């Protein structure tokens, strides 16, 4: 491969990684974010004590239940991939062996993340905190998921790069690792994207049911 061709290849992959980062940033800056007293702006969240504790508890419980279901899906995916990947890596050779090596190793990490998340969910009290804290927790999760979407696209791009390089250099390791990374990145892209949309819709629907009411010199909210 000539110097000019290598330079063009590096430039194309750099653009792919920049595009992945741009997608994550765009989701982080998606308009309609909850704002309140922290930014010094008037918001229907100010004076949140008008909203009943039961509505806040229900909102938190729905968020916890949704996240618990999602983590169980991730844990099931991880367990299946490890259960298949480990014996397959032992039984095969060459490109297939490296494919299953990466599949199993990647999902050991996925399983650890899902397990830790489920433990955290079991300790979370839906009745704790006020309205602002409840909405803030949901909004924080959206930011994490938006960042993950960008990272997942980078994983897919990196896997494609390894695969293509493996084909050119006839490397069994890269030809195995590349497709495995693309598959795992593709699954996580779908997983995080769906959870991001569901979390955002849940928060926005909750906020739309908050009705501003006059409260002295400020603004409060009530449930409708």
N, C-alpha and C positions, 0 to 999 in steps of 0.2 A: 504494500500500500504506500502511495506517495505521500510526501509531507503535506501537500495541499489537501489531499483527500482526508487525511487524518485530522487536519485542522477543521475541515468542514464537519466531520463526524462529531468532534468534541463540541463544536458550536451548536449542532442540532440537539445534542443531549442536554446541553446547558439550557437551551430554550425550553426543553420539556420540563426540566426541574423548575425553572422560573414560572412556567405556566401552572404547574402544580401548586406552587406557593401562592400565586395570584388567586387561584380558586379558593384556597383556604382563607386568604385575607379578605376576599370579597364576601364570603359567608360571615366572617367575623364582623364586617362593617355593614351587613344587611340592614337596611333602614327599618325603623319601627322598634328599636330596642327600648327596653324599659329604662326610664330615667326618673330620677326623683331628687330627694333632698341632697344626695351626695354631690350632684352636679350643680346645686344651687338653683334649680329650675322648679317651677310649679308643676306638680304632677298629681294625678288622681290617686297616687299611692300615699300622699301626705295625709296625715290624720287617719291612718289605717285602722285605728281601734274601732271605727264604726262597723267594720266587717266582722261578722261573728267568727269566733274561734272554730266553730264546726266547719265553716266553708274553707278556712285555711287548712284545717286538719284533713279535710277530704281532698283538697288539691295536692297536699303533700303525699297522702296515701296513694293517690293515682299515679303520681310521679314515681314513687318508690316501687309500686307494683309493676309499672311499665319497665323500669330499669332492671328489676329482678328478672322479669321474663326475658329481657334482652341478654342479660348476663348468663342465663341458663342456656340460651341458644348458643352463645359464644363458647360456653364450657362444653356443650355437647359436640360442637364442631371441633374443638381442640381435642377432646377425648377420642373422637372417631379418627382424626388424622394421626394422632400418636399411636393408637391401637393398630392402625393399618401401616403407618410409616415405619415403625421400628422393625417388625418382622420382615417387611418388604425390603428394607435396607440391608438386612442380614442375608436375605435369600437371593438378592439380585447382584449384578455387577455393572460396572461402567456407568453410563449416563443415568440409567434407571436407579441405580444405587444412590447416586448423589441427589437425584430428585427426591427420593424418599427420606434421605438424611435431612435435607433442608425442610421438608414438610413436617417431619417429626420435631425437629429443633424449634422451628417457628411456633409450633402449637404447644410446646412446653411453656413458652412465654405467654401465649394466649390463655392457656389454662390457668397459669399463676395469676394473671390479671383478673380473669373472671372469678376465680376463687376468692381472691382478696376483696373484690367488689361485692360479692355475695355476703361475705362476713361483715363488711361495712354496712350493707343494707339491713342486715338483721339487727344491728345496733341503733339504727336511726329511728327516732321517735317522731311520727307524723304530727303529733300535737305540740311539738316544741317550736317556738319562734313565732314571730308576728307575720303580717302580710308581706312586708317588704323583704324579710328574710326568706320567705317561701318563694317569692318571685325571683329574688336574687339567686337562690340556689339553682333554680331552673335555668336562668340566664347564664350562669357560670358553666353549667353542663353544655349548653349550646355552644359556648366558645371552645370548650375542649373538643367537642365533636366536629366543629368546623375546622379546627387545626388538624384533627385526625384525617379528615377528608383530603386535605392537601398532602399530608404525609402518605396516605394510601396511594394517591396518584403518583407520588415520587417512587414508592415501592414498585409499582407496576412499570414505571419508566426504567428504573434500575434493573429490574428483572429482564426487561426487553433488551437492555444494553448488554447484560451478561450473556443472554442467549445468543444474540447476534455475534458477539465477540467469540463465544464458544464455537459457533459454526465456522467462523473464519480461521480460528486457530486450531480447530479440531480438538478442543478440550472437553472431555467428558464431564468434568466437574462443572464447568460453566454452562454447558448444555443441559445439565441437570438442575443446577441451582436457579438459572434464569426462569424457566417455565414455572418452577415451584414458587418463586417469589411473585410472579405475575398472578398465579392462581390465588395465593393467599392475600395479596394486595387487592385483587378484584373482589374477593369475598368481604374483606374488611371495608372496602369502599362502599359496597352495597349496604352492609350492616350499619356503618356509621351514618350514611346518608339517610337511611330510613329512620333511624333513631333521632337524628337531628330534626327532620321534618316533623315527626310525631311530637317531640318535645316542644318545638317552637309553636306548633299549632295548639297544643294543650295550654301553653302559657298565654298565647294571644286570645284564645277563647275565654280563658279565665279573666283576663284584663278587660275584655269587652263587656263582661257582666258587672263591672264595677262602675257605679253611677256617681259622678262628682256631686257633692252637696255643699252649700255654704256652711262655713264653720268659723264664725267670728271674723278675724282678719285673714284667715287661711281658707283652705279647701279640704274637705274630708271626702270619704267615699262610703257608699253603702251598697249592699248586695241587691241585685235585681233579678 
